Amino acid sequence: MADVFFLKKILIRILSCGYLFVQAAMSAAKEGMELTKEMDSLAGRANYVTREQLRGTPDPGAYAVFVAFQAAASHFSHMLA
């Protein structure tokens, strides 16, 4: 029985480390996404609209990466609760 509690403690520590990693990745992805709001489009579909229309809009790929890490962080937090 003591082994089960020991394994549970190890699992919680591993999940906590994973959660911290995902939180850091999510934070970096959000920062990167925010930086894309002021960039000019040089290619792709966004190249067909004016700069004024896009100003303040994050790059869709950067937004997708942020949302993926946000979902992973949410999953980890629910597992640790």
A tleap script that builds the chain and sets N, CA, C and O, in Angstrom:
source leaprc.protein.ff14SB
mol = sequence {
  NMET ALA ASP VAL PHE PHE LEU LYS LYS ILE
  LEU ILE ARG ILE LEU SER CYS GLY TYR LEU
  PHE VAL GLN ALA ALA MET SER ALA ALA LYS
  GLU GLY MET GLU LEU THR LYS GLU MET ASP
  SER LEU ALA GLY ARG ALA ASN TYR VAL THR
  ARG GLU GLN LEU ARG GLY THR PRO ASP PRO
  GLY ALA TYR ALA VAL PHE VAL ALA PHE GLN
  ALA ALA ALA SER HIE PHE SER HIE MET LEU
  CALA
}
set mol.1.N position { 0.812 -1.189 0.000 }
set mol.1.CA position { 0.000 0.000 0.000 }
set mol.1.C position { 0.859 1.259 0.000 }
set mol.1.O position { 0.505 2.258 -0.625 }
set mol.2.N position { 1.977 1.207 0.695 }
set mol.2.CA position { 2.882 2.357 0.732 }
set mol.2.C position { 3.426 2.662 -0.651 }
set mol.2.O position { 3.682 3.817 -0.990 }
set mol.3.N position { 3.604 1.600 -1.456 }
set mol.3.CA position { 4.105 1.794 -2.816 }
set mol.3.C position { 3.125 2.604 -3.664 }
set mol.3.O position { 3.539 3.411 -4.496 }
set mol.4.N position { 1.833 2.390 -3.452 }
set mol.4.CA position { 0.816 3.113 -4.214 }
set mol.4.C position { 0.884 4.604 -3.891 }
set mol.4.O position { 0.805 5.435 -4.796 }
set mol.5.N position { 1.027 4.946 -2.633 }
set mol.5.CA position { 1.123 6.354 -2.247 }
set mol.5.C position { 2.402 6.984 -2.790 }
set mol.5.O position { 2.405 8.140 -3.211 }
set mol.6.N position { 3.489 6.212 -2.777 }
set mol.6.CA position { 4.762 6.695 -3.311 }
set mol.6.C position { 4.633 6.965 -4.805 }
set mol.6.O position { 5.075 8.007 -5.290 }
set mol.7.N position { 4.033 6.036 -5.530 }
set mol.7.CA position { 3.840 6.213 -6.972 }
set mol.7.C position { 2.921 7.392 -7.270 }
set mol.7.O position { 3.125 8.118 -8.243 }
set mol.8.N position { 1.911 7.575 -6.428 }
set mol.8.CA position { 1.005 8.709 -6.616 }
set mol.8.C position { 1.756 10.028 -6.439 }
set mol.8.O position { 1.554 10.970 -7.205 }
set mol.9.N position { 2.626 10.091 -5.424 }
set mol.9.CA position { 3.419 11.301 -5.204 }
set mol.9.C position { 4.332 11.581 -6.393 }
set mol.9.O position { 4.471 12.728 -6.816 }
set mol.10.N position { 4.950 10.535 -6.930 }
set mol.10.CA position { 5.827 10.704 -8.098 }
set mol.10.C position { 5.023 11.190 -9.293 }
set mol.10.O position { 5.455 12.096 -10.006 }
set mol.11.N position { 3.864 10.599 -9.515 }
set mol.11.CA position { 3.018 10.999 -10.639 }
set mol.11.C position { 2.594 12.457 -10.512 }
set mol.11.O position { 2.605 13.196 -11.497 }
set mol.12.N position { 2.226 12.869 -9.317 }
set mol.12.CA position { 1.834 14.269 -9.098 }
set mol.12.C position { 3.004 15.203 -9.371 }
set mol.12.O position { 2.817 16.271 -9.955 }
set mol.13.N position { 4.208 14.818 -8.959 }
set mol.13.CA position { 5.391 15.655 -9.231 }
set mol.13.C position { 5.673 15.744 -10.728 }
set mol.13.O position { 6.005 16.815 -11.237 }
set mol.14.N position { 5.541 14.618 -11.432 }
set mol.14.CA position { 5.761 14.628 -12.886 }
set mol.14.C position { 4.735 15.523 -13.559 }
set mol.14.O position { 5.083 16.332 -14.419 }
set mol.15.N position { 3.463 15.383 -13.172 }
set mol.15.CA position { 2.411 16.222 -13.755 }
set mol.15.C position { 2.640 17.695 -13.426 }
set mol.15.O position { 2.390 18.566 -14.260 }
set mol.16.N position { 3.112 17.972 -12.223 }
set mol.16.CA position { 3.386 19.360 -11.842 }
set mol.16.C position { 4.481 19.953 -12.710 }
set mol.16.O position { 4.382 21.103 -13.138 }
set mol.17.N position { 5.530 19.171 -12.974 }
set mol.17.CA position { 6.607 19.650 -13.850 }
set mol.17.C position { 6.088 19.877 -15.262 }
set mol.17.O position { 6.429 20.867 -15.909 }
set mol.18.N position { 5.257 18.945 -15.734 }
set mol.18.CA position { 4.654 19.107 -17.061 }
set mol.18.C position { 3.791 20.342 -17.126 }
set mol.18.O position { 3.799 21.066 -18.122 }
set mol.19.N position { 3.044 20.582 -16.061 }
set mol.19.CA position { 2.175 21.753 -16.000 }
set mol.19.C position { 2.997 23.039 -16.041 }
set mol.19.O position { 2.642 23.989 -16.739 }
set mol.20.N position { 4.091 23.063 -15.291 }
set mol.20.CA position { 4.956 24.251 -15.293 }
set mol.20.C position { 5.554 24.491 -16.673 }
set mol.20.O position { 5.650 25.632 -17.125 }
set mol.21.N position { 5.954 23.409 -17.341 }
set mol.21.CA position { 6.498 23.537 -18.696 }
set mol.21.C position { 5.449 24.094 -19.652 }
set mol.21.O position { 5.724 25.007 -20.431 }
set mol.22.N position { 4.247 23.535 -19.582 }
set mol.22.CA position { 3.174 23.980 -20.479 }
set mol.22.C position { 2.782 25.429 -20.181 }
set mol.22.O position { 2.496 26.197 -21.100 }
set mol.23.N position { 2.769 25.797 -18.909 }
set mol.23.CA position { 2.469 27.190 -18.541 }
set mol.23.C position { 3.509 28.137 -19.142 }
set mol.23.O position { 3.160 29.191 -19.674 }
set mol.24.N position { 4.790 27.758 -19.054 }
set mol.24.CA position { 5.850 28.602 -19.621 }
set mol.24.C position { 5.717 28.690 -21.133 }
set mol.24.O position { 5.888 29.759 -21.718 }
set mol.25.N position { 5.408 27.552 -21.768 }
set mol.25.CA position { 5.234 27.548 -23.226 }
set mol.25.C position { 4.029 28.390 -23.626 }
set mol.25.O position { 4.076 29.113 -24.621 }
set mol.26.N position { 2.959 28.299 -22.858 }
set mol.26.CA position { 1.775 29.096 -23.148 }
set mol.26.C position { 2.078 30.589 -23.022 }
set mol.26.O position { 1.633 31.392 -23.842 }
set mol.27.N position { 2.821 30.945 -22.011 }
set mol.27.CA position { 3.186 32.344 -21.809 }
set mol.27.C position { 4.038 32.861 -22.969 }
set mol.27.O position { 3.820 33.967 -23.463 }
set mol.28.N position { 5.004 32.057 -23.394 }
set mol.28.CA position { 5.854 32.458 -24.521 }
set mol.28.C position { 5.045 32.539 -25.810 }
set mol.28.O position { 5.255 33.444 -26.619 }
set mol.29.N position { 4.123 31.601 -26.006 }
set mol.29.CA position { 3.285 31.620 -27.211 }
set mol.29.C position { 2.388 32.854 -27.230 }
set mol.29.O position { 2.178 33.461 -28.280 }
set mol.30.N position { 1.864 33.220 -26.069 }
set mol.30.CA position { 1.012 34.422 -25.997 }
set mol.30.C position { 1.823 35.672 -26.304 }
set mol.30.O position { 1.362 36.558 -27.023 }
set mol.31.N position { 3.028 35.739 -25.760 }
set mol.31.CA position { 3.888 36.894 -26.024 }
set mol.31.C position { 4.216 36.992 -27.517 }
set mol.31.O position { 4.166 38.072 -28.105 }
set mol.32.N position { 4.549 35.855 -28.115 }
set mol.32.CA position { 4.832 35.840 -29.552 }
set mol.32.C position { 3.615 36.217 -30.379 }
set mol.32.O position { 3.724 36.956 -31.358 }
set mol.33.N position { 2.459 35.709 -29.983 }
set mol.33.CA position { 1.221 36.029 -30.692 }
set mol.33.C position { 0.940 37.527 -30.628 }
set mol.33.O position { 0.561 38.134 -31.629 }
set mol.34.N position { 1.126 38.118 -29.455 }
set mol.34.CA position { 0.885 39.556 -29.300 }
set mol.34.C position { 1.823 40.369 -30.195 }
set mol.34.O position { 1.433 41.407 -30.730 }
set mol.35.N position { 3.045 39.897 -30.350 }
set mol.35.CA position { 4.003 40.612 -31.207 }
set mol.35.C position { 3.591 40.599 -32.669 }
set mol.35.O position { 3.942 41.512 -33.415 }
set mol.36.N position { 2.850 39.574 -33.092 }
set mol.36.CA position { 2.442 39.499 -34.498 }
set mol.36.C position { 1.343 40.488 -34.847 }
set mol.36.O position { 1.075 40.722 -36.025 }
set mol.37.N position { 0.700 41.076 -33.837 }
set mol.37.CA position { -0.385 42.025 -34.101 }
set mol.37.C position { 0.081 43.265 -34.865 }
set mol.37.O position { -0.705 43.884 -35.582 }
set mol.38.N position { 1.330 43.622 -34.718 }
set mol.38.CA position { 1.836 44.824 -35.381 }
set mol.38.C position { 2.686 44.520 -36.617 }
set mol.38.O position { 3.232 45.433 -37.237 }
set mol.39.N position { 2.796 43.246 -36.970 }
set mol.39.CA position { 3.587 42.877 -38.149 }
set mol.39.C position { 2.778 43.073 -39.423 }
set mol.39.O position { 1.550 42.994 -39.417 }
set mol.40.N position { 3.483 43.328 -40.503 }
set mol.40.CA position { 2.842 43.419 -41.808 }
set mol.40.C position { 2.882 42.058 -42.485 }
set mol.40.O position { 3.874 41.335 -42.397 }
set mol.41.N position { 1.793 41.718 -43.160 }
set mol.41.CA position { 1.717 40.462 -43.883 }
set mol.41.C position { 2.498 40.559 -45.188 }
set mol.41.O position { 2.363 41.532 -45.930 }
set mol.42.N position { 3.301 39.560 -45.457 }
set mol.42.CA position { 4.081 39.544 -46.695 }
set mol.42.C position { 3.619 38.453 -47.648 }
set mol.42.O position { 3.982 38.463 -48.824 }
set mol.43.N position { 2.826 37.519 -47.156 }
set mol.43.CA position { 2.381 36.403 -47.995 }
set mol.43.C position { 1.090 35.840 -47.420 }
set mol.43.O position { 0.677 36.190 -46.314 }
set mol.44.N position { 0.465 34.967 -48.189 }
set mol.44.CA position { -0.741 34.299 -47.712 }
set mol.44.C position { -1.993 35.125 -47.939 }
set mol.44.O position { -1.960 36.184 -48.564 }
set mol.45.N position { -3.090 34.616 -47.418 }
set mol.45.CA position { -4.383 35.278 -47.608 }
set mol.45.C position { -4.426 36.671 -46.998 }
set mol.45.O position { -5.106 37.553 -47.523 }
set mol.46.N position { -3.720 36.879 -45.911 }
set mol.46.CA position { -3.736 38.193 -45.261 }
set mol.46.C position { -3.111 39.264 -46.136 }
set mol.46.O position { -3.313 40.455 -45.896 }
set mol.47.N position { -2.368 38.868 -47.128 }
set mol.47.CA position { -1.714 39.812 -48.022 }
set mol.47.C position { -2.723 40.528 -48.933 }
set mol.47.O position { -2.385 41.526 -49.570 }
set mol.48.N position { -3.954 40.022 -48.992 }
set mol.48.CA position { -4.956 40.599 -49.886 }
set mol.48.C position { -5.802 41.692 -49.235 }
set mol.48.O position { -6.648 42.292 -49.897 }
set mol.49.N position { -5.586 41.951 -47.969 }
set mol.49.CA position { -6.343 43.000 -47.291 }
set mol.49.C position { -5.387 44.122 -46.886 }
set mol.49.O position { -4.169 43.944 -46.889 }
set mol.50.N position { -5.941 45.254 -46.546 }
set mol.50.CA position { -5.090 46.401 -46.232 }
set mol.50.C position { -4.458 46.267 -44.846 }
set mol.50.O position { -4.932 45.513 -43.996 }
set mol.51.N position { -3.393 47.007 -44.648 }
set mol.51.CA position { -2.717 47.011 -43.346 }
set mol.51.C position { -3.643 47.496 -42.242 }
set mol.51.O position { -3.616 46.983 -41.123 }
set mol.52.N position { -4.455 48.478 -42.566 }
set mol.52.CA position { -5.365 49.036 -41.575 }
set mol.52.C position { -6.386 47.998 -41.106 }
set mol.52.O position { -6.757 47.970 -39.932 }
set mol.53.N position { -6.836 47.146 -42.032 }
set mol.53.CA position { -7.801 46.113 -41.666 }
set mol.53.C position { -7.184 45.055 -40.755 }
set mol.53.O position { -7.870 44.486 -39.905 }
set mol.54.N position { -5.917 44.799 -40.928 }
set mol.54.CA position { -5.243 43.760 -40.150 }
set mol.54.C position { -4.616 44.259 -38.856 }
set mol.54.O position { -4.349 43.470 -37.949 }
set mol.55.N position { -4.383 45.547 -38.767 }
set mol.55.CA position { -3.691 46.099 -37.594 }
set mol.55.C position { -4.388 45.654 -36.320 }
set mol.55.O position { -5.598 45.830 -36.177 }
set mol.56.N position { -3.638 45.086 -35.403 }
set mol.56.CA position { -4.187 44.628 -34.133 }
set mol.56.C position { -4.699 43.198 -34.152 }
set mol.56.O position { -5.172 42.694 -33.134 }
set mol.57.N position { -4.610 42.536 -35.312 }
set mol.57.CA position { -5.062 41.147 -35.434 }
set mol.57.C position { -3.854 40.223 -35.367 }
set mol.57.O position { -2.896 40.413 -36.117 }
set mol.58.N position { -3.879 39.224 -34.482 }
set mol.58.CA position { -2.728 38.318 -34.401 }
set mol.58.C position { -2.663 37.367 -35.597 }
set mol.58.O position { -3.671 37.087 -36.246 }
set mol.59.N position { -1.477 36.891 -35.865 }
set mol.59.CA position { -1.289 35.888 -36.907 }
set mol.59.C position { -2.079 34.637 -36.530 }
set mol.59.O position { -1.994 34.186 -35.388 }
set mol.60.N position { -2.849 34.064 -37.462 }
set mol.60.CA position { -3.663 32.886 -37.133 }
set mol.60.C position { -2.842 31.688 -36.643 }
set mol.60.O position { -3.275 30.969 -35.742 }
set mol.61.N position { -1.681 31.475 -37.220 }
set mol.61.CA position { -0.831 30.367 -36.776 }
set mol.61.C position { -0.325 30.571 -35.367 }
set mol.61.O position { -0.305 29.636 -34.567 }
set mol.62.N position { 0.085 31.793 -35.058 }
set mol.62.CA position { 0.550 32.107 -33.709 }
set mol.62.C position { -0.593 31.970 -32.711 }
set mol.62.O position { -0.395 31.508 -31.587 }
set mol.63.N position { -1.780 32.371 -33.126 }
set mol.63.CA position { -2.949 32.227 -32.261 }
set mol.63.C position { -3.262 30.753 -32.002 }
set mol.63.O position { -3.602 30.374 -30.882 }
set mol.64.N position { -3.145 29.923 -33.045 }
set mol.64.CA position { -3.419 28.491 -32.903 }
set mol.64.C position { -2.441 27.833 -31.927 }
set mol.64.O position { -2.838 26.986 -31.126 }
set mol.65.N position { -1.176 28.218 -31.993 }
set mol.65.CA position { -0.180 27.658 -31.075 }
set mol.65.C position { -0.507 28.068 -29.639 }
set mol.65.O position { -0.426 27.249 -28.724 }
set mol.66.N position { -0.871 29.320 -29.444 }
set mol.66.CA position { -1.251 29.790 -28.109 }
set mol.66.C position { -2.449 29.005 -27.575 }
set mol.66.O position { -2.435 28.566 -26.425 }
set mol.67.N position { -3.472 28.827 -28.390 }
set mol.67.CA position { -4.672 28.109 -27.964 }
set mol.67.C position { -4.352 26.653 -27.638 }
set mol.67.O position { -4.916 26.094 -26.698 }
set mol.68.N position { -3.452 26.033 -28.405 }
set mol.68.CA position { -3.063 24.645 -28.131 }
set mol.68.C position { -2.397 24.535 -26.761 }
set mol.68.O position { -2.727 23.641 -25.982 }
set mol.69.N position { -1.468 25.433 -26.465 }
set mol.69.CA position { -0.815 25.400 -25.156 }
set mol.69.C position { -1.791 25.766 -24.034 }
set mol.69.O position { -1.688 25.239 -22.927 }
set mol.70.N position { -2.721 26.652 -24.314 }
set mol.70.CA position { -3.734 27.025 -23.330 }
set mol.70.C position { -4.603 25.812 -22.991 }
set mol.70.O position { -4.925 25.584 -21.826 }
set mol.71.N position { -4.978 25.038 -24.005 }
set mol.71.CA position { -5.782 23.834 -23.776 }
set mol.71.C position { -4.984 22.799 -22.986 }
set mol.71.O position { -5.523 22.147 -22.093 }
set mol.72.N position { -3.708 22.650 -23.313 }
set mol.72.CA position { -2.867 21.692 -22.584 }
set mol.72.C position { -2.727 22.105 -21.128 }
set mol.72.O position { -2.778 21.256 -20.237 }
set mol.73.N position { -2.553 23.383 -20.878 }
set mol.73.CA position { -2.435 23.880 -19.500 }
set mol.73.C position { -3.729 23.635 -18.737 }
set mol.73.O position { -3.697 23.263 -17.565 }
set mol.74.N position { -4.839 23.837 -19.377 }
set mol.74.CA position { -6.133 23.593 -18.740 }
set mol.74.C position { -6.280 22.114 -18.399 }
set mol.74.O position { -6.757 21.761 -17.320 }
set mol.75.N position { -5.869 21.259 -19.323 }
set mol.75.CA position { -5.936 19.810 -19.091 }
set mol.75.C position { -5.077 19.419 -17.888 }
set mol.75.O position { -5.522 18.675 -17.015 }
set mol.76.N position { -3.835 19.929 -17.850 }
set mol.76.CA position { -2.957 19.626 -16.723 }
set mol.76.C position { -3.547 20.116 -15.414 }
set mol.76.O position { -3.498 19.403 -14.412 }
set mol.77.N position { -4.106 21.322 -15.403 }
set mol.77.CA position { -4.640 21.864 -14.160 }
set mol.77.C position { -5.807 21.033 -13.651 }
set mol.77.O position { -5.971 20.869 -12.442 }
set mol.78.N position { -6.625 20.503 -14.571 }
set mol.78.CA position { -7.731 19.647 -14.151 }
set mol.78.C position { -7.224 18.316 -13.610 }
set mol.78.O position { -7.813 17.752 -12.688 }
set mol.79.N position { -6.135 17.815 -14.183 }
set mol.79.CA position { -5.562 16.552 -13.711 }
set mol.79.C position { -4.972 16.704 -12.307 }
set mol.79.O position { -4.990 15.763 -11.513 }
set mol.80.N position { -4.450 17.895 -12.008 }
set mol.80.CA position { -3.811 18.121 -10.721 }
set mol.80.C position { -4.789 18.544 -9.629 }
set mol.80.O position { -4.453 18.543 -8.445 }
set mol.81.N position { -5.994 18.903 -10.040 }
set mol.81.CA position { -6.986 19.379 -9.056 }
set mol.81.C position { -7.516 18.254 -8.191 }
set mol.81.O position { -8.353 18.487 -7.319 }
savepdb mol mol.pdb
quit
